[in-house]
Amino acid sequence: MPTPVETSLRRTLGVRSSAALIVGNIIGMGVFLTPAEVARASGSGYEYLGHWVLGAFVAGAGALVAAELGMRFPHAGGDYVFLDRAYGRPIAVAWGWMSFLLSFAASIAAMAVGLGETLASTTVLAGLKGDILVLGGVHLTGVDLVGTLAVVAATALNLGSVRMVGRVQLWVAGGLLFGFSCLGMLTVARATTEIGPVLATVSTPENGATSAVGAAIAAVFFTYTGWNVLTYVGSDVKNPQRTIPRAVMLSVALVAALYLLLNVAFLLTLPLNVLRETPNAGVALAREVLGPTGGDGFAVLVALAILSGLNSSIMAGSRVALALAGDGHLWRPAGKVHPRLGTPVVALLGQAVWVVALVLTGSFGSLVTLSGSVMILLSALTVSTVFIFRRRDPGIAALPGHPFVPAVYLVFAATALVMVALSEWRWLLAGIAVFAGLALSQAWARSRAKPLETSR
């Protein structure tokens, strides 16, 4: 049963707003940075596109599981709720602490700084890279200021109205899809070569080892992640039994179509052997299609993508804090919803203060690395909960494809985790140690509390 805190949130997000929230959370810089990694493991254009098609199927599998879990438990908190019901409170609370205090906060800070750096890459705003204030050895640059203002503005938007957040996200995500789609379609329309011969062209991979293919799969896997954001804001979704599955599958289909279009455009513009050496395929494509000003035009689209992801992440992160605090595992006021605004004001403000501190001190990078790989493991753990819920209540919110669908996702999550572990094993072990310590401390605290309750 949902807590009283959750029931005070207003269900105002419909299918379109919910889908926009997911689209904005998935699309970012990944689709432009990962093509080089995928190209290095591909021997032909068909093989290259095959990785992206496979990634779309895996994303669809994960999204289908997320939709079922969201329909079963349409409450604020997402994974926190699912893990609590399946594996117990210590695991859920440990995930919640890592997610809110480390993963969400660090990723929001990284996006905020990324927004400033993207704007600073344009010819008009290049001056943002310079210092605007030096205080006690701390250098505040224009990039830092833009990132801070972005966090404040997005938080202020989320404070006001969930319905307004949904409308803004709908326009931003719509503009994002339109802009990137236009770039891809313009490239295809102006191409001087046919796509068939381009796809059939064979090019020996730089490294034919299994590790290269695994790295490509991991890169595509990361680029598609973000489809589960709607489960964090389940208490804000209108008619969740109908809205959640439709919004999740619609958004994944739109993103998959966009990614395939952009990758066809990359292949038409850059031969496979050139794509392998291109650090940012989006910049190269924009310059080819739009000329010298293409870089600035592309930067505007990327800034829009970052703003969209920033907005959805701030909303989702605050709902994790809301669920944790509502159960007494964070500062209690953070578990309350403003009676007039219908939003978790304290949770949003607390998150903003913490994120701004990370932006201004530049200390978010290590938190991203520490928590990122562990979150892959925990996302797989979350997907595995569907097996438990199916066994307990087989007839509730049962979407098609079980058990094949979650199994597909778990296999590819394991592959991505192995690839991360090969290069970042120290951070992975450190992250697992932090998570285990949090879970054990929570279990110990609960075991200590039970004798006290019994003695009363």
TORLUMVO-42854 format. One line per field, with one value per residue (C-alpha): residue in three letters; x, y, z. Coordinates in pm, whole numbers, plus 50000, padded with zeros to 5 digits. Layout:
% residues N
rest	[ALA; ...]
x	[X; ...]
y	[Y; ...]
z	[Z; ...]
% end
This chain:
% residues 456
rest	[MET; PRO; THR; PRO; VAL; GLU; THR; SER; LEU; ARG; ARG; THR; LEU; GLY; VAL; ARG; SER; SER; ALA; ALA; LEU; ILE; VAL; GLY; ASN; ILE; ILE; GLY; MET; GLY; VAL; PHE; LEU; THR; PRO; ALA; GLU; VAL; ALA; ARG; ALA; SER; GLY; SER; GLY; TYR; GLU; TYR; LEU; GLY; HIS; TRP; VAL; LEU; GLY; ALA; PHE; VAL; ALA; GLY; ALA; GLY; ALA; LEU; VAL; ALA; ALA; GLU; LEU; GLY; MET; ARG; PHE; PRO; HIS; ALA; GLY; GLY; ASP; TYR; VAL; PHE; LEU; ASP; ARG; ALA; TYR; GLY; ARG; PRO; ILE; ALA; VAL; ALA; TRP; GLY; TRP; MET; SER; PHE; LEU; LEU; SER; PHE; ALA; ALA; SER; ILE; ALA; ALA; MET; ALA; VAL; GLY; LEU; GLY; GLU; THR; LEU; ALA; SER; THR; THR; VAL; LEU; ALA; GLY; LEU; LYS; GLY; ASP; ILE; LEU; VAL; LEU; GLY; GLY; VAL; HIS; LEU; THR; GLY; VAL; ASP; LEU; VAL; GLY; THR; LEU; ALA; VAL; VAL; ALA; ALA; THR; ALA; LEU; ASN; LEU; GLY; SER; VAL; ARG; MET; VAL; GLY; ARG; VAL; GLN; LEU; TRP; VAL; ALA; GLY; GLY; LEU; LEU; PHE; GLY; PHE; SER; CYS; LEU; GLY; MET; LEU; THR; VAL; ALA; ARG; ALA; THR; THR; GLU; ILE; GLY; PRO; VAL; LEU; ALA; THR; VAL; SER; THR; PRO; GLU; ASN; GLY; ALA; THR; SER; ALA; VAL; GLY; ALA; ALA; ILE; ALA; ALA; VAL; PHE; PHE; THR; TYR; THR; GLY; TRP; ASN; VAL; LEU; THR; TYR; VAL; GLY; SER; ASP; VAL; LYS; ASN; PRO; GLN; ARG; THR; ILE; PRO; ARG; ALA; VAL; MET; LEU; SER; VAL; ALA; LEU; VAL; ALA; ALA; LEU; TYR; LEU; LEU; LEU; ASN; VAL; ALA; PHE; LEU; LEU; THR; LEU; PRO; LEU; ASN; VAL; LEU; ARG; GLU; THR; PRO; ASN; ALA; GLY; VAL; ALA; LEU; ALA; ARG; GLU; VAL; LEU; GLY; PRO; THR; GLY; GLY; ASP; GLY; PHE; ALA; VAL; LEU; VAL; ALA; LEU; ALA; ILE; LEU; SER; GLY; LEU; ASN; SER; SER; ILE; MET; ALA; GLY; SER; ARG; VAL; ALA; LEU; ALA; LEU; ALA; GLY; ASP; GLY; HIS; LEU; TRP; ARG; PRO; ALA; GLY; LYS; VAL; HIS; PRO; ARG; LEU; GLY; THR; PRO; VAL; VAL; ALA; LEU; LEU; GLY; GLN; ALA; VAL; TRP; VAL; VAL; ALA; LEU; VAL; LEU; THR; GLY; SER; PHE; GLY; SER; LEU; VAL; THR; LEU; SER; GLY; SER; VAL; MET; ILE; LEU; LEU; SER; ALA; LEU; THR; VAL; SER; THR; VAL; PHE; ILE; PHE; ARG; ARG; ARG; ASP; PRO; GLY; ILE; ALA; ALA; LEU; PRO; GLY; HIS; PRO; PHE; VAL; PRO; ALA; VAL; TYR; LEU; VAL; PHE; ALA; ALA; THR; ALA; LEU; VAL; MET; VAL; ALA; LEU; SER; GLU; TRP; ARG; TRP; LEU; LEU; ALA; GLY; ILE; ALA; VAL; PHE; ALA; GLY; LEU; ALA; LEU; SER; GLN; ALA; TRP; ALA; ARG; SER; ARG; ALA; LYS; PRO; LEU; GLU; THR; SER; ARG]
x	[50000; 50129; 50226; 50014; 50293; 50254; 49877; 49911; 50092; 49863; 49832; 49859; 50105; 49929; 50069; 50232; 50391; 50509; 50660; 50832; 50980; 51129; 51251; 51422; 51590; 51726; 51853; 52179; 52536; 52567; 52434; 52704; 52994; 52945; 52943; 53323; 53326; 53060; 53234; 53561; 53384; 53197; 53316; 53045; 52767; 52513; 52700; 52724; 52351; 52288; 52437; 52190; 51893; 51996; 52025; 51671; 51540; 51723; 51589; 51243; 51283; 51392; 51117; 50853; 50968; 50975; 50621; 50497; 50668; 50531; 50180; 50210; 50341; 50259; 50416; 50698; 51043; 51074; 51344; 51324; 50965; 51033; 51342; 51164; 50873; 51096; 51419; 51347; 51401; 51784; 51852; 51596; 51728; 52090; 51985; 51789; 52080; 52324; 52075; 51969; 52292; 52539; 52402; 52120; 52300; 52626; 52460; 52252; 52566; 52749; 52465; 52459; 52833; 52796; 52534; 52774; 53057; 52831; 52730; 53094; 53186; 52993; 53164; 52925; 52964; 53327; 53400; 53214; 53530; 53708; 53704; 53447; 53536; 53827; 53761; 53993; 54162; 53827; 53780; 53423; 53394; 53112; 53051; 52998; 52762; 52554; 52536; 52425; 52159; 52032; 51989; 51813; 51582; 51488; 51427; 51208; 51006; 50960; 50856; 50565; 50349; 50387; 50146; 50368; 50679; 50500; 50407; 50759; 50909; 50666; 50779; 51150; 51148; 50938; 51187; 51470; 51315; 51230; 51578; 51777; 51533; 51568; 51947; 51925; 51667; 51852; 52166; 51984; 51815; 52142; 52347; 52523; 52554; 52295; 52255; 52267; 52629; 52733; 52588; 52741; 53091; 53327; 53592; 53817; 53757; 54049; 54012; 53814; 53841; 53536; 53625; 53573; 53227; 53146; 53259; 53032; 52735; 52805; 52827; 52493; 52339; 52437; 52311; 51961; 51933; 51687; 51357; 51279; 51253; 50873; 50870; 51030; 50738; 50462; 50252; 50244; 50111; 49744; 49567; 49897; 49759; 49694; 49950; 50270; 50289; 50180; 50424; 50716; 50680; 50600; 50910; 51142; 51003; 51061; 51416; 51503; 51374; 51575; 51893; 51867; 51806; 52108; 52332; 52229; 52319; 52658; 52735; 52631; 52858; 53156; 53302; 53322; 53701; 53669; 53383; 53611; 53840; 53566; 53524; 53192; 52991; 52726; 52967; 53113; 52765; 52647; 52953; 52910; 52540; 52521; 52867; 53103; 52814; 52705; 52900; 52703; 52373; 52455; 52553; 52207; 52043; 52276; 52203; 51832; 51895; 52086; 51814; 51553; 51754; 51828; 51461; 51350; 51638; 51561; 51199; 51287; 51560; 51329; 51075; 51338; 51406; 51032; 50990; 51296; 51198; 50836; 50955; 51183; 51517; 51597; 51518; 51144; 51038; 51169; 50889; 50614; 50427; 50330; 49952; 49894; 50162; 50135; 50514; 50787; 50928; 51179; 51311; 51359; 51533; 51757; 51856; 51929; 52160; 52355; 52381; 52495; 52764; 52887; 52884; 53078; 53336; 53371; 53351; 53085; 53314; 53426; 53068; 52954; 53230; 53169; 52796; 52756; 52878; 52696; 52373; 52401; 52417; 52126; 51918; 51959; 51855; 51546; 51453; 51491; 51215; 50958; 51021; 50934; 50621; 50507; 50532; 50342; 50069; 50083; 49767; 49844; 49981; 50122; 50271; 50369; 50705; 50779; 51030; 51215; 51192; 51356; 51611; 51725; 51777; 51967; 52206; 52297; 52318; 52566; 52768; 52780; 52880; 53164; 53295; 53285; 53456; 53744; 53837; 53696; 53718; 53855; 53566; 53322; 53453; 53449; 53091; 52982; 53156; 52971; 52638; 52706; 52805; 52485; 52269; 52441; 52416; 52046; 51994; 52183; 51977; 51653; 51765; 51848; 51510; 51306; 51403; 51320; 50976; 50919; 51017; 50758]
y	[50000; 50353; 50571; 50879; 51091; 50936; 50975; 51354; 51389; 51489; 51254; 51498; 51341; 51196; 50973; 51252; 51427; 51095; 50991; 51331; 51281; 50948; 51071; 51368; 51137; 50895; 51127; 51300; 51308; 50928; 50873; 51108; 50983; 50604; 50550; 50540; 50257; 50065; 50120; 49979; 49647; 49637; 49480; 49632; 49888; 49611; 49492; 49849; 49909; 49562; 49671; 49959; 49743; 49492; 49778; 49887; 49536; 49528; 49873; 49754; 49450; 49662; 49913; 49638; 49514; 49871; 49923; 49613; 49711; 50065; 49931; 49700; 49975; 50322; 50510; 50761; 50606; 50357; 50100; 50180; 50056; 49747; 49639; 49695; 49471; 49201; 49190; 49386; 49729; 49717; 49660; 49923; 50188; 50126; 50171; 50485; 50648; 50569; 50682; 51014; 51123; 50989; 50879; 51128; 51424; 51356; 51298; 51616; 51812; 51656; 51751; 52106; 52151; 51979; 52238; 52519; 52355; 52298; 52664; 52766; 52563; 52808; 53107; 53352; 53221; 53108; 53356; 53133; 52923; 53203; 53280; 53526; 53497; 53359; 53314; 53135; 52945; 52835; 52942; 53012; 53007; 53107; 52735; 52683; 52979; 52852; 52507; 52654; 52872; 52572; 52366; 52656; 52723; 52356; 52317; 52628; 52484; 52156; 52344; 52510; 52248; 51893; 51980; 52271; 52048; 51803; 52075; 52221; 51874; 51801; 52109; 52056; 51684; 51758; 52020; 51777; 51501; 51747; 51904; 51580; 51418; 51712; 51679; 51308; 51341; 51631; 51418; 51124; 51353; 51518; 51197; 51133; 50758; 50486; 50337; 49976; 49980; 50176; 49910; 49628; 49781; 49556; 49711; 49504; 49598; 49748; 49477; 49164; 49032; 48952; 49240; 49489; 49351; 49355; 49716; 49808; 49632; 49810; 50148; 50096; 49969; 50289; 50509; 50360; 50373; 50609; 50446; 50365; 50730; 50718; 50456; 50711; 50949; 50687; 50889; 51179; 50969; 50993; 50657; 50464; 50127; 50280; 50561; 50388; 50105; 50331; 50609; 50372; 50182; 50497; 50677; 50379; 50340; 50711; 50704; 50382; 50530; 50849; 50658; 50441; 50748; 50930; 50626; 50585; 50954; 50892; 50607; 50815; 51098; 50916; 50587; 50319; 50346; 50727; 50693; 50482; 50781; 51045; 51138; 51320; 51199; 51465; 51755; 51598; 51542; 51896; 52053; 51838; 51921; 52278; 52407; 52605; 52717; 52358; 52328; 52610; 52475; 52131; 52282; 52437; 52097; 51932; 52205; 52135; 51764; 51834; 52067; 51800; 51535; 51779; 51854; 51490; 51384; 51660; 51549; 51179; 51232; 51432; 51146; 50903; 51141; 51173; 50795; 50756; 51039; 50925; 50594; 50770; 50708; 51070; 51402; 51378; 51715; 51589; 51331; 51592; 51734; 52101; 52116; 52392; 52325; 51947; 51906; 51781; 52126; 52031; 51733; 51949; 52229; 51991; 51818; 52153; 52266; 51941; 51946; 52311; 52229; 51950; 52184; 52463; 52230; 52010; 51701; 51512; 51320; 51062; 51014; 50938; 50679; 50531; 50486; 50443; 50086; 49975; 50119; 49881; 49591; 49728; 49791; 49422; 49341; 49557; 49383; 49049; 49147; 49080; 48707; 48737; 48942; 48706; 48416; 48601; 48757; 48605; 48772; 49133; 49371; 49080; 49217; 48976; 48808; 48672; 48518; 48577; 48958; 49013; 48740; 48928; 49243; 49063; 48901; 49233; 49412; 49144; 49200; 49575; 49522; 49289; 49546; 49817; 49587; 49523; 49891; 50026; 49728; 49928; 50174; 49888; 49713; 50040; 50106; 49754; 49797; 50123; 49965; 49658; 49878; 50081; 49768; 49599; 49912; 49938; 49568; 49612; 49919; 49732; 49433; 49665; 49838; 49517; 49415; 49768; 49747; 49403; 49522; 49797]
z	[50000; 49924; 50212; 50299; 50156; 49813; 49800; 49847; 49513; 49228; 48932; 48642; 48394; 48090; 47814; 47611; 47911; 48053; 47719; 47693; 48038; 47929; 47590; 47752; 48003; 47740; 47469; 47547; 47420; 47417; 47066; 46934; 47145; 47123; 46742; 46734; 46992; 46801; 46467; 46604; 46671; 46338; 46015; 45795; 45795; 45846; 46154; 46284; 46250; 46391; 46724; 46742; 46646; 46912; 47162; 47075; 47148; 47482; 47572; 47476; 47701; 47997; 47928; 47920; 48261; 48396; 48266; 48447; 48772; 48742; 48688; 48988; 49218; 49075; 49366; 49410; 49443; 49158; 49233; 49604; 49611; 49397; 49592; 49923; 49823; 49673; 49878; 50195; 50343; 50398; 50025; 49927; 50166; 50062; 49700; 49791; 49971; 49689; 49428; 49582; 49751; 49492; 49156; 49093; 49249; 49068; 48730; 48766; 48851; 48556; 48321; 48458; 48397; 48060; 47968; 48050; 47857; 47556; 47545; 47596; 47285; 47064; 46908; 47077; 47434; 47433; 47714; 47962; 47999; 48186; 48559; 48687; 49056; 49256; 49626; 49865; 49586; 49439; 49077; 48966; 48589; 48361; 48300; 48674; 48689; 48395; 48556; 48888; 48724; 48528; 48847; 49020; 48724; 48676; 49050; 49052; 48764; 48955; 49268; 49094; 48928; 48799; 48518; 48413; 48426; 48198; 47950; 47940; 47903; 47618; 47426; 47498; 47412; 47104; 46989; 47057; 46846; 46570; 46559; 46559; 46315; 46075; 46094; 46014; 45735; 45574; 45567; 45407; 45152; 45050; 45041; 44708; 44770; 44818; 45166; 45037; 44915; 45225; 45456; 45251; 45256; 45449; 45670; 45894; 46261; 46451; 46710; 46635; 46989; 47197; 47427; 47142; 47067; 47438; 47464; 47172; 47333; 47661; 47482; 47306; 47632; 47814; 47529; 47553; 47934; 48105; 48006; 48372; 48486; 48485; 48763; 48998; 48956; 48960; 49205; 48958; 48669; 48578; 48530; 48569; 48454; 48113; 48095; 48208; 47950; 47664; 47754; 47810; 47485; 47281; 47409; 47348; 46994; 46921; 47057; 46872; 46544; 46601; 46688; 46377; 46158; 46304; 46264; 45901; 45860; 46024; 45783; 45480; 45593; 45741; 45614; 45882; 45913; 45957; 46206; 46426; 46470; 46515; 46883; 46829; 46531; 46592; 46550; 46234; 46091; 46173; 46011; 45701; 45662; 45797; 45708; 45936; 46158; 46206; 46530; 46691; 46564; 46697; 47034; 47065; 47012; 47262; 47517; 47467; 47525; 47844; 47974; 47908; 48094; 48376; 48427; 48433; 48662; 48914; 48924; 48959; 49220; 49444; 49439; 49563; 49854; 49910; 49941; 50166; 50399; 50405; 50550; 50800; 50629; 50542; 50704; 50780; 50626; 50289; 50297; 50288; 49989; 49985; 50039; 49782; 49521; 49535; 49500; 49740; 49814; 50086; 49889; 49580; 49769; 49960; 49638; 49472; 49755; 49740; 49360; 49350; 49606; 49377; 49077; 49248; 49404; 49096; 49318; 49124; 48889; 49142; 49261; 48906; 48869; 49213; 49179; 48803; 48765; 49081; 48944; 48647; 48890; 49090; 48777; 48696; 49053; 49005; 48680; 48857; 49101; 48829; 48873; 49242; 49180; 48904; 49145; 49419; 49201; 48850; 48725; 48820; 48553; 48354; 48032; 47749; 47696; 48041; 48126; 47797; 47809; 48152; 48074; 47762; 47961; 48240; 47990; 47834; 48168; 48278; 47959; 48017; 48379; 48280; 48033; 48300; 48548; 48306; 48301; 48628; 48861; 49154; 49138; 49097; 49406; 49600; 49496; 49592; 49927; 49991; 49898; 50113; 50406; 50377; 50353; 50649; 50863; 50784; 50867; 51195; 51287; 51217; 51422; 51713; 51686; 51698; 52054; 52170; 52008; 52162; 52510; 52491]
% end
